[in-house]
Amino acid sequence: SGGGFLVEKMYPEDFRKFQKAASEWLEPDKVKTDKLLSILKDGNSGERKFAIRMLGRKNAIEQIPLIVKYLTMDNGKLTQSAIWALGAMKDIKALPYLASLLKKDPNNLAACYAIGQIGGDEAVEILTSLLKKSTTTISNKKKLNKEHSKTVQMQACVAKILGNTKSKKAIPFLLPLLNDNNNNVRHAANDALTKLGRSEEHTSELQSH
């Protein structure tokens, strides 16, 4: 198969590195934090990305101050790994840093997903604020179709992510979206409400469309 061909063409040393990385990923607690910090200091770009994500896997919350630095360092090359790690840790101390990314770029879905993973009432406040802004953009500005489509997509994504927050405070923001003109937004809201333990009347609201 294609996958087998790629493995056969790997050099033995590269394959051993791949096996080691896979083993460490599956058993993060066996990897020492000091080793990861050393990689961050002296490793190449790929190794540093892996080290940052491994800190997230290890739930090394004491390293959050270090990880947030990589949200803006190295011209953004390590940003996605840092966002992922912060979401994986699920610690509310990371929320202000992720929220600042959304202020710069409201379409940063990676930051949205990370905030949803952390969850809680504060995460809902951040995400619903974003939802309000996107709604205002649609209803008041009516920009080009491409921009409109992007905003609707963002609404659907944020609605779905709200279901991951495990906070009932998201429900009042999701219910109106069951009446949205866009089918994707409606179903994303319904999925989120299902995760949050919505009642049967929500289903009838959706079916009325």
Phi, psi and omega in degrees: 000170180299319180297318180297322180299318181294319180295318180299328184276353179286142174292146181308319181296319178294321181294322178295321177297320179297315179298318181296316180297319180296319179295317179295322180297322181283335181229068186298331182294341180278350180265126182285138180300320180302324179295318180293322179294325177295320178296320179298329182279319190240353185281169175280180186301315180296319180293323180291322175301314180297318181297319179297314179294325178294325175298323175293316179299323181281353184057044182279071187297337178293346180263006179304315178303326178287315184296321182296336177296330182280000174290336183232352181281165174055037178056031176081005183295332182253006185301312183299321178294320179294318178299314181300316182297318180296320177294320181295328180288332177057041179249131186295342179295341181276345186302315181301325181289320178290323178296324180294329176295322180289331176295323179284322182217094181299346180263016180282089184294326180300318178294321178300313180298319180297318178297319177296322178296320179295316173072187180093174185296322181295322177296321178298318180300317180295312185289321180290330174299320177294322180295319179297318181295319181291326177294319178298321180299319182288312189285329186260327189260325178049056182289193180302156183304323181297315179293321179298316180297319179297319181293319178296319178299319180295319178302315181297318180295314181296319179300315180295318181295328179302333178293340180275349186285341181060025180245126179294343180294346179282338187301313180300333179277333182277326184304314179298335182288346175293343179255012181295153180290338184265130182298320181296320179295316180300313183288327176296318178296319179296318178298318180295317179296325177298315178297328183272004177081045181293160180267173189296331183296337178294323179296320180293327177297318181292317183292338180294345177270000000 
